[in-house]
């Protein structure tokens, strides 16, 4: 195969020369086993499974023998747990209402973060959350929890008023507000909750692909000078992705808590 740094080599053109540019197929993986038209197991499923095992193993190792004076691993685990508990759940829901949701929110935060982190892990190099099914599945779980808490706390009539923003002081505009709030809460919120995470990870992975491919492709004559700049951008984008991955996990859980806050709020 001709190498990319040879003078006449360009993007993949069917001759085996160059590196193929990123497309939507960069986000699709062939089944590792199983039938593509039925049940199968692919790379993203493997990464999701491995990520779950890593998270469980980390917290089990950190807390299986907890000490009053924590060791390094326990200290890191406690810091992460406490960050979600105090920095997100307590700040949004309060200690009294939020305590029961802390385990779920901690698990969600670290799961999302781990799924994002696969983007920069050698050999994996793909964020699981860049496949819409995973953010959509998580958003659906939170949506079901949100609606369940709403109607359990307020009853059917009170729950309906809660999700439609019923407020009799609005007068003649009340019907319009109720319709807007209903569609916003029932359809728009869960959709944007999933898409926000998916779109950020999708875009970040695409940018990393573009700069990585450019670094390789530009190793062509005078393009070598530009290849260095592109490689620097790969490093910069990787560092930026590290930040975005944590932020997206934080935002995803913060929004989940804000939904529950609205469900638990007393209707006036």
C-alpha positions as CSV (number, residue, x, y, z in Angstrom):
1,X,0.0,0.0,0.0
2,X,1.3,3.5,-0.9
3,X,2.0,5.6,2.1
4,X,0.3,9.0,2.8
5,X,3.6,10.9,2.8
6,X,4.4,9.9,-0.8
7,X,4.1,12.9,-3.2
8,X,1.2,11.5,-5.4
9,X,-0.8,10.1,-2.5
10,X,-4.2,11.7,-1.6
11,X,-7.4,10.7,0.1
12,X,-8.7,7.2,-0.5
13,X,-9.8,6.9,-4.1
14,X,-10.2,3.2,-4.5
15,X,-6.5,2.6,-5.3
16,X,-5.4,1.9,-1.8
17,X,-3.6,5.2,-1.5
18,X,-4.1,7.6,1.4
19,X,-6.3,7.6,4.4
20,X,-10.2,7.6,4.1
21,X,-11.9,10.8,5.2
22,X,-14.4,10.6,8.1
23,X,-18.0,9.9,7.2
24,X,-21.1,8.7,9.1
25,X,-19.7,5.2,8.6
26,X,-16.9,6.2,11.1
27,X,-19.6,5.8,13.7
28,X,-20.9,2.4,12.6
29,X,-19.2,-0.8,13.5
30,X,-19.6,-4.3,12.1
31,X,-20.9,-7.0,14.5
32,X,-18.1,-8.8,16.4
33,X,-20.4,-11.7,16.4
34,X,-24.1,-12.2,15.6
35,X,-26.2,-11.2,12.6
36,X,-26.3,-7.5,11.5
37,X,-30.0,-8.0,10.6
38,X,-30.8,-9.5,14.0
39,X,-29.1,-9.7,17.4
40,X,-25.4,-8.9,17.4
41,X,-22.6,-7.5,19.6
42,X,-20.3,-4.8,18.3
43,X,-17.5,-2.5,19.5
44,X,-19.7,0.1,21.2
45,X,-21.5,-2.5,23.2
46,X,-18.2,-4.0,24.2
47,X,-17.0,-0.5,25.3
48,X,-20.2,0.1,27.3
49,X,-19.9,-3.3,29.0
50,X,-16.2,-2.7,29.8
51,X,-16.9,0.8,31.1
52,X,-19.6,-0.5,33.4
53,X,-17.2,-3.2,34.7
54,X,-14.4,-0.6,35.3
55,X,-16.7,1.7,37.2
56,X,-18.1,-1.1,39.4
57,X,-14.6,-2.5,40.0
58,X,-13.2,1.0,40.9
59,X,-15.8,1.7,43.5
60,X,-15.8,-1.8,44.9
61,X,-12.0,-1.7,45.3
62,X,-12.3,1.8,46.9
63,X,-15.0,1.0,49.4
64,X,-14.7,-2.8,50.1
65,X,-12.6,-2.1,53.2
66,X,-13.4,1.6,54.0
67,X,-11.1,3.3,56.5
68,X,-11.6,6.3,58.8
69,X,-8.3,7.7,57.3
70,X,-8.8,6.9,53.6
71,X,-6.1,5.6,51.3
72,X,-5.5,7.2,47.9
73,X,-8.1,5.1,46.0
74,X,-10.8,5.6,48.7
75,X,-10.0,9.3,48.8
76,X,-10.4,9.7,45.0
77,X,-13.7,7.7,45.1
78,X,-15.0,9.7,48.0
79,X,-14.1,13.0,46.2
80,X,-16.0,11.9,43.1
81,X,-19.0,10.7,45.1
82,X,-19.1,13.8,47.2
83,X,-18.8,16.1,44.1
84,X,-22.0,14.6,42.6
85,X,-23.8,14.4,45.9
86,X,-23.0,17.9,47.2
87,X,-22.2,19.8,44.0
88,X,-25.1,18.6,41.9
89,X,-27.8,16.7,43.8
90,X,-27.9,18.7,47.1
91,X,-27.5,22.0,45.2
92,X,-30.5,21.2,43.0
93,X,-32.8,19.1,45.2
94,X,-31.6,19.8,48.7
95,X,-30.3,17.3,51.2
96,X,-33.7,16.0,52.4
97,X,-35.3,15.4,49.0
98,X,-32.0,14.6,47.2
99,X,-30.4,12.0,49.4
100,X,-32.5,9.1,48.0
101,X,-31.4,10.0,44.4
102,X,-27.7,10.3,45.1
103,X,-26.7,6.7,44.3
104,X,-28.5,6.8,40.9
105,X,-27.0,10.2,40.0
106,X,-23.5,9.2,41.0
107,X,-23.8,6.0,38.9
108,X,-25.2,8.0,35.9
109,X,-22.5,10.6,36.1
110,X,-19.6,8.1,36.2
111,X,-21.2,6.0,33.5
112,X,-21.6,8.9,31.1
113,X,-18.2,10.2,31.9
114,X,-16.6,6.7,31.2
115,X,-18.5,6.3,28.0
116,X,-17.2,9.7,26.9
117,X,-13.6,9.0,27.9
118,X,-13.3,6.0,25.5
119,X,-12.8,8.7,22.8
120,X,-9.2,9.3,23.9
121,X,-8.3,5.8,25.1
122,X,-5.8,4.1,22.7
123,X,-7.3,1.2,20.7
124,X,-10.9,2.1,21.8
125,X,-10.8,5.7,20.4
126,X,-14.5,6.1,20.2
127,X,-17.0,7.8,22.5
128,X,-19.9,5.4,23.1
129,X,-22.3,8.4,23.6
130,X,-21.6,9.4,20.0
131,X,-24.1,6.6,19.1
132,X,-27.6,8.2,19.8
133,X,-29.0,4.9,21.2
134,X,-27.0,5.3,24.4
135,X,-27.9,8.9,25.3
136,X,-31.5,8.2,24.3
137,X,-31.6,5.1,26.5
138,X,-30.3,7.1,29.5
139,X,-32.6,10.0,28.8
140,X,-35.6,7.6,28.6
141,X,-34.7,6.1,32.0
142,X,-34.6,9.6,33.6
143,X,-37.8,10.6,31.8
144,X,-39.6,7.6,33.2
145,X,-38.3,8.5,36.7
146,X,-39.3,12.1,36.3
147,X,-42.8,11.4,35.2
148,X,-43.2,8.7,37.9
149,X,-42.1,11.0,40.6
150,X,-44.4,13.8,39.3
151,X,-47.6,11.8,39.4
152,X,-46.6,9.9,42.6
153,X,-46.0,13.2,44.4
154,X,-49.0,15.2,43.1
155,X,-51.5,12.6,41.9
156,X,-53.0,12.6,38.4
157,X,-54.6,16.0,38.4
158,X,-51.8,17.7,40.3
159,X,-49.2,16.0,38.1
160,X,-51.0,17.2,35.0
161,X,-51.0,20.7,36.3
162,X,-47.3,20.4,37.1
163,X,-46.2,19.4,33.6
164,X,-48.5,21.9,31.9
165,X,-47.5,24.8,34.1
166,X,-51.0,25.5,35.2
167,X,-51.4,28.9,36.9
168,X,-54.9,30.4,37.0
169,X,-53.4,33.9,37.5
170,X,-52.3,33.8,33.8
171,X,-55.9,34.5,32.7
172,X,-56.7,34.2,29.0
173,X,-53.2,33.1,28.0
174,X,-53.4,30.0,30.3
175,X,-54.5,27.5,27.6
176,X,-51.7,28.6,25.3
177,X,-49.1,28.3,28.1
178,X,-50.4,24.9,29.1
179,X,-50.1,23.6,25.5
180,X,-46.5,25.0,25.2
181,X,-45.5,23.6,28.6
182,X,-47.0,20.2,27.9
183,X,-45.1,19.8,24.6
184,X,-41.9,21.2,26.2
185,X,-42.0,18.9,29.1
186,X,-43.3,15.7,27.5
187,X,-41.5,15.9,24.1
188,X,-38.8,18.6,23.9
189,X,-37.0,18.1,27.2
190,X,-36.3,14.4,26.9
191,X,-35.3,14.9,23.2
192,X,-32.8,17.7,23.9
193,X,-31.5,15.9,27.0
194,X,-30.4,13.0,24.8
195,X,-29.3,15.1,21.8
196,X,-27.2,17.5,23.8
197,X,-24.9,14.7,25.0
198,X,-24.9,12.9,21.6
199,X,-24.2,16.0,19.5
200,X,-21.3,17.2,21.6
201,X,-19.6,13.8,21.6
202,X,-20.3,13.3,17.9
203,X,-18.9,16.6,17.0
204,X,-15.8,16.2,19.2
205,X,-15.0,12.8,17.7
206,X,-15.4,14.1,14.2
207,X,-13.0,17.0,14.9
208,X,-10.4,14.6,16.3
209,X,-10.8,12.4,13.2
210,X,-10.4,15.4,10.9
211,X,-7.2,16.7,12.5
212,X,-5.7,13.2,12.9
213,X,-6.3,12.4,9.2
214,X,-5.0,15.8,8.2
215,X,-1.8,15.2,10.1
216,X,-1.3,12.0,8.1
217,X,-2.5,13.3,4.8
218,X,-0.5,16.5,4.9
219,X,2.8,14.6,5.0
220,X,3.1,15.4,1.3
221,X,6.0,17.5,0.1
222,X,5.5,21.1,1.4
223,X,2.5,19.9,3.3
224,X,4.8,18.5,6.0
225,X,4.9,22.0,7.6
226,X,1.1,22.0,7.8
227,X,1.1,18.5,9.2
228,X,2.9,19.7,12.3
229,X,0.3,22.4,12.9
230,X,-2.5,19.8,12.4
231,X,-0.7,17.4,14.9
232,X,-0.6,20.2,17.5
233,X,-4.3,20.7,17.0
234,X,-4.8,17.0,17.6
235,X,-3.1,17.4,21.0
236,X,-5.1,20.6,21.7
237,X,-8.4,19.0,20.7
238,X,-7.7,15.9,22.8
239,X,-7.1,18.1,25.9
240,X,-10.3,20.1,25.1
241,X,-12.2,16.8,24.7
242,X,-11.1,15.8,28.2
243,X,-12.7,18.9,29.5
244,X,-15.9,18.6,27.4
245,X,-16.3,14.9,28.4
246,X,-16.5,15.8,32.1
247,X,-18.7,18.8,31.4
248,X,-21.2,16.8,29.4
249,X,-21.4,14.2,32.2
250,X,-22.0,17.0,34.7
251,X,-24.6,18.7,32.5
252,X,-26.5,15.5,31.8
253,X,-26.8,14.8,35.6
254,X,-27.6,18.4,36.4
255,X,-30.5,18.4,33.9
256,X,-31.8,15.1,35.4
257,X,-31.8,16.7,38.8
258,X,-33.5,19.8,37.6
259,X,-36.3,17.7,36.1
260,X,-36.7,16.0,39.4
261,X,-36.7,19.3,41.2
262,X,-39.7,20.4,39.0
263,X,-41.4,17.1,39.8
264,X,-41.0,17.5,43.5
265,X,-41.9,21.2,43.7
266,X,-45.2,22.0,45.3
267,X,-47.7,23.4,42.8
268,X,-49.3,26.7,43.6
